[in-house]
Amino acid sequence: MNNRPEARSYGWNLGILSGVFAALQVLISASAARANIFSIESMRWALSRLQTGGGNPLPLLRPLGAVVLVSYGAMVVTGVASLCLSWYAGRLTAYVHGRRMGGAGAGFRVALLSGLIWMAFTVIISLFLHSDGTITGVVASTPDGSALAPQLIGVLIQELILAAIGLGFGAWAGYIGSGSAPLAKMPATPPMPQPVVYGYQPMYPMYPVHPMYGANPGPQGYSGYPVPQPLAQGYPYPSHPAPYAPPVSAVPPSYPPPPDYYRSNGANATANTPQQADQAQPTSTELTSTQPSE
């Protein structure tokens, strides 16, 4: 069974869920900026006349600082939620695979899809509300969208940098999640008994008994083939002597033997030995006397 498509779907599905949190962050940021659009307009007017001494932006820092704090605070919360979903995607992916693999890829997919949805909703909401609560937004936002291009460029550059950082953190969170996945542990197989056959261990283990049918009982009254025991030292069996045991004398003959050894009593004394075959052969004198005369 191939679980690879199912494992990949976790990363994409959780990435969509993370993108929903990102879209909510964009909506909170744009709404906060739209609610303080007149303060943003006053800030732009004060900054444009700052060199001539006609504007003072200090009284506007408090309301606009709250807008910036809400916007970036929502970004932090969204980033934490994306990391949690990346961790969970890595955990699910490892659980489906049955081993600790694929977690970093799942976390990367969550962060990638969340970042794409985040930037896409930023463009869409900026087209309708013409504002955002980032540092560049509190300067470039306008009620009628006359400065939409600078406002979009500023916020998208910030989101692109943060999304690139989020890709690495998302992969890291997915890797940690795969390491904490509850994988099923394989039970340890007990060692099978190895019978001793003729003093040697068998090369291959015995076949295990089927848990449903059990072992074959065999014919009635048959108790099984007896396992032979290790043999004692002997040739080839302890109760059988060697097939040939040459005679052993107390004093071995010298080598080479003397010329008259085979015609002396020493040859007769070693009866039942291979030398009798040589003694039984006729000599050259006997062969001459037995030849017929011409």
Order of alpha helices (4+ residues) and beta strands (2+ residues): alpha-alpha-alpha-alpha-alpha-alpha-alpha-alpha-alpha
